[in-house]
Amino acid sequence: MKLNNPLAFIDMRAVGPKGAPGNLVKHSRLAALGVIRVNVDGSKEARHFQFEGRANWREGVGFISTPFADQSEEIRDLLYGCDFAGFSLRRFDMPLLAEEFARAGHVAFPSETARIINVQSIFHLKEQRDMAAAVRFYLNQDFNSRHPSGDALYCLQILERQMARYPDLPENVTDLARFCSAGKNLADFAGLLFWDAEGRLCWNFGKYNHQPVLNNPQYLEYFLKDSFPFQSQYIAAEYAGIDSFLSRAMSAIQ
């Protein structure tokens, strides 16, 4: 791989409240940052930064300190002029890194012109993750799109192989379903809603992700009027006690 700029491979650990309101980046702080800087000449420099900040979200205090600022100059010097690489960087890691630099007074660093290589994207684009790939991987046979049972028999056979291959998979359907939903107790088929540990119905997408449905009445109103799946809307409306939704929705789909 030919480099025009140094390429910084980064990995980070963050702390923050579960179900933080609004943008999760705004309510998180870096706890650790690992960097491997590959220079244009091929030389490498590895650094690890540990931050000792404490948080007290339960009592509403927020973060007591922002220790990233104490080492921000050193980290900025290390990353100056770099492009970036890592696994799934765009959604959280790079926005949080930029947020921490801004809090430390280094606005607009890293530069918006820095290029990002997402190793996860290459993996997903180059290695198939569809039914045909699963049939080849687990069943060691070619996928037949004209199979008389469609994908159903393939799925049955693949699940049997997965249960045998991965001994840590839950044996019962309840726990296995939760494993497939990243540990969440999803409330609807589309996965737009989930039940939290306190039995509250919460959003599982969008700008209010992880917040209780009842905390955002205007967003709930938008959700019930827009073209979301009926089942998801019905569950939200029933939970919120909006009796008028069902009659309105039924007349709209008839």
ZAMIKE-393021 format. One line per 8 residues: their letters; for each residue x, y, z of C-alpha. Coordinates in pm, whole numbers, plus 50000, padded with zeros to 5 digits. Layout:
# ZAMIKE-393021
a = X:Y:Z ~ ...
# end
This chain:
# ZAMIKE-393021
mklnnpla = 50000:50000:50000 ~ 50143:50335:49892 ~ 50105:50617:50143 ~ 50084:50987:50063 ~ 50045:51074:50430 ~ 50117:50887:50752 ~ 49841:50639:50828 ~ 49724:50617:51190
fidmravg = 49552:50295:51295 ~ 49343:50376:51599 ~ 49150:50188:51863 ~ 48970:50347:52152 ~ 48775:50268:52465 ~ 48506:50506:52580 ~ 48291:50553:52889 ~ 47946:50707:52909
pkgapgnl = 47594:50651:53036 ~ 47374:50380:52895 ~ 47087:50527:52701 ~ 47246:50871:52690 ~ 47007:51139:52562 ~ 47063:51275:52215 ~ 47391:51216:52041 ~ 47588:50941:52218
vkhsrlaa = 47917:51105:52119 ~ 47822:51415:52317 ~ 47780:51207:52632 ~ 48091:50989:52605 ~ 48455:51038:52696 ~ 48769:50860:52589 ~ 48904:50618:52847 ~ 49194:50484:52637
lgvirvnv = 49342:50541:52294 ~ 49577:50313:52103 ~ 49763:50442:51796 ~ 49994:50274:51549 ~ 50132:50539:51316 ~ 50269:50406:50987 ~ 50491:50666:50825 ~ 50536:50719:50452
dgskearh = 50878:50551:50468 ~ 50720:50239:50625 ~ 50847:50296:50979 ~ 50597:50244:51261 ~ 50536:50405:51595 ~ 50298:50255:51852 ~ 50160:50456:52143 ~ 49896:50394:52409
fqfegran = 49722:50665:52609 ~ 49522:50599:52924 ~ 49285:50856:53068 ~ 49184:50851:53432 ~ 48866:51054:53426 ~ 48574:50952:53646 ~ 48204:50973:53573 ~ 47904:50993:53801
wregvgfi = 47603:50983:53571 ~ 47373:50816:53825 ~ 47364:51128:54038 ~ 47349:51355:53736 ~ 47689:51508:53794 ~ 47836:51408:53459 ~ 48209:51378:53410 ~ 48414:51516:53695
stpfadqs = 48714:51577:53470 ~ 48812:51565:53103 ~ 49165:51426:53123 ~ 49205:51396:52746 ~ 49295:51764:52745 ~ 49603:51693:52958 ~ 49756:51481:52680 ~ 49587:51643:52381
eeirdlly = 49898:51827:52259 ~ 50104:51509:52256 ~ 49829:51314:52077 ~ 49779:51597:51828 ~ 50150:51596:51741 ~ 50134:51219:51688 ~ 49828:51239:51461 ~ 49913:51560:51276
gcdfagfs = 49890:51516:50898 ~ 49767:51158:50928 ~ 49499:50970:50746 ~ 49316:50717:50963 ~ 49238:50346:50955 ~ 49050:50114:51186 ~ 48753:49884:51222 ~ 48420:50070:51200
lrrfdmpl = 48553:50419:51260 ~ 48294:50652:51114 ~ 47991:50609:51335 ~ 48156:50661:51673 ~ 48536:50649:51698 ~ 48633:50937:51469 ~ 48343:51164:51577 ~ 48437:51107:51943
laeefara = 48805:51172:51875 ~ 48718:51501:51704 ~ 48482:51585:51992 ~ 48757:51530:52249 ~ 48998:51749:52056 ~ 48734:52023:52033 ~ 48676:52004:52411 ~ 49051:52045:52455
ghvafpse = 49054:52357:52238 ~ 49175:52200:51913 ~ 48874:52282:51697 ~ 48857:52119:51352 ~ 49124:51861:51433 ~ 49162:51604:51288 ~ 49116:51780:50957 ~ 48797:51703:50764
tariinvq = 49019:51633:50463 ~ 49180:51337:50641 ~ 49095:51015:50462 ~ 48947:50723:50652 ~ 49006:50359:50566 ~ 48739:50146:50728 ~ 48873:49791:50746 ~ 48523:49668:50830
sifhlkeq = 48387:49805:50500 ~ 48655:49623:50302 ~ 48573:49302:50487 ~ 48201:49333:50414 ~ 48252:49431:50050 ~ 48508:49165:49966 ~ 48373:48871:50165 ~ 48016:48778:50089
rdmaaavr = 47778:48763:50383 ~ 47464:48644:50203 ~ 47278:48312:50199 ~ 47498:48168:49925 ~ 47810:48241:50132 ~ 47652:48082:50441 ~ 47561:47768:50246 ~ 47918:47734:50122
fylnqdfn = 48071:47805:50463 ~ 47851:47588:50685 ~ 47721:47321:50446 ~ 48014:47301:50203 ~ 47786:47299:49900 ~ 47680:47535:49626 ~ 47370:47744:49675 ~ 47073:47636:49462
srhpsgda = 46833:47926:49409 ~ 46571:47681:49277 ~ 46571:47470:49591 ~ 46211:47342:49636 ~ 46194:47476:49993 ~ 46362:47802:49909 ~ 46593:47931:50181 ~ 46396:47764:50460
lyclqile = 46568:47425:50447 ~ 46907:47592:50407 ~ 46839:47801:50717 ~ 46739:47493:50914 ~ 47056:47309:50815 ~ 47277:47613:50875 ~ 47133:47671:51223 ~ 47195:47305:51311
rqmarypd = 47558:47342:51201 ~ 47594:47670:51391 ~ 47463:47515:51713 ~ 47716:47233:51674 ~ 48002:47464:51576 ~ 47962:47730:51846 ~ 47915:47568:52190 ~ 47863:47908:52355
lpenvtdl = 47536:47968:52168 ~ 47231:47954:52398 ~ 47033:47631:52378 ~ 46689:47780:52440 ~ 46506:47990:52183 ~ 46445:48288:52416 ~ 46814:48339:52488 ~ 46914:48259:52130
arfcsagk = 46673:48522:51997 ~ 46820:48778:52235 ~ 47171:48679:52122 ~ 47065:48750:51762 ~ 46940:49094:51865 ~ 47265:49197:52034 ~ 47127:49120:52379 ~ 46820:49341:52348
nladfagl = 46464:49236:52421 ~ 46313:49359:52094 ~ 45947:49451:52105 ~ 45863:49437:51734 ~ 45961:49236:51427 ~ 46131:49532:51257 ~ 46357:49592:51558 ~ 46259:49957:51593
lfwdaegr = 46155:49918:51958 ~ 46289:49731:52259 ~ 46208:49677:52625 ~ 46474:49799:52866 ~ 46565:49642:53202 ~ 46300:49853:53375 ~ 46024:49736:53142 ~ 46005:50063:52948
lcwnfgky = 45949:50066:52573 ~ 46244:50241:52408 ~ 46345:50352:52062 ~ 46601:50134:51886 ~ 46686:50376:51605 ~ 46715:50742:51516 ~ 46807:51050:51713 ~ 46631:50925:52028
nhqpvlnn = 46793:50583:52013 ~ 46778:50405:52354 ~ 46545:50665:52507 ~ 46202:50568:52644 ~ 45921:50620:52394 ~ 45718:50824:52643 ~ 46001:51076:52686 ~ 45950:51210:52334
pqyleyfl = 45578:51263:52260 ~ 45641:51468:51947 ~ 45866:51199:51801 ~ 45608:50936:51891 ~ 45344:51137:51706 ~ 45571:51153:51400 ~ 45641:50780:51429 ~ 45270:50696:51430
kdsfpfqs = 45193:50915:51130 ~ 45487:50826:50906 ~ 45527:50513:50694 ~ 45675:50283:50959 ~ 45563:49919:50987 ~ 45211:49888:51126 ~ 45309:49634:51392 ~ 45576:49866:51530
qyiaaeya = 45335:50158:51534 ~ 45061:49952:51698 ~ 45291:49838:51981 ~ 45406:50194:52046 ~ 45051:50331:52036 ~ 44916:50059:52265 ~ 45198:50115:52513 ~ 45139:50492:52511
gidsflsr = 44764:50450:52545 ~ 44681:50623:52217 ~ 44346:50454:52148 ~ 44269:50663:51843 ~ 44563:50518:51649 ~ 44410:50179:51571 ~ 44091:50309:51411 ~ 44285:50569:51214
amsaiq = 44544:50316:51098 ~ 44292:50051:51002 ~ 44096:50294:50788 ~ 44418:50400:50616 ~ 44523:50049:50515 ~ 44183:49923:50406
# end
